[in-house]
Each structure stands twice: as C-alpha cells, then as structure tokens.
Amino acid sequence: MKKEDRATLRSQLYERAKRADLGLVEAVKMMRKIAGKTQADYAALVGVSPRVLIDFERGVGNPTVKTLEKIIWPFHLELTVRRKSQA
C-alpha cells in the first residue's frame, strides 16, 4: 500500500472512531493495513501472539481487555463503551 493510501486510511480511521462508526475488528484490520504489516508482524510489534490477532480479526477470538489495549496502542486509541443506536 502506498504511503498516500495509508495516510488516507489513517484519516478515515480517526474520523470514523470519532463518530463511533467503527467496530473494533474493523479498526484493528485498518490499523494493521495502515502500519503495512502482516498479522504476524503487527502481533510482534504490539507484543501479542499472532494466533490471538488472527483469531480476533476472523471474529472467533476472545482477547482480554489488556490485549486489546496493546493492539490499539500504536494508534493512540482507547477502548470505550457506548450505547448502541436504536435503528
């Protein structure tokens, strides 16, 4: 992915996070793409097992809050709770 594309994706990530229009799994996938890393490389970067990241991105993992905080730390994001909209 080109540097310009990663910059655009980073802007989208922060804008969608600000609007609370982004699920955690999708955010993690975006962060990894922005970083230009494979799942194994990103897992090593943030200090988690590659299997944990792979399973989480597939929607079958159940990482701890501490692990999730490690995964999102490079992008200076935080875990929050919000009420689901009534659509």
Secondary structure, DSSP 8 states (H G I E B T S, - for coil): --HHHHHHHHHHHHHHHHTT---HHHHHHHHHHHHT--HHHHHHHHT--HHHHHHHHHT-----HHHHHHHHGGGT-----------
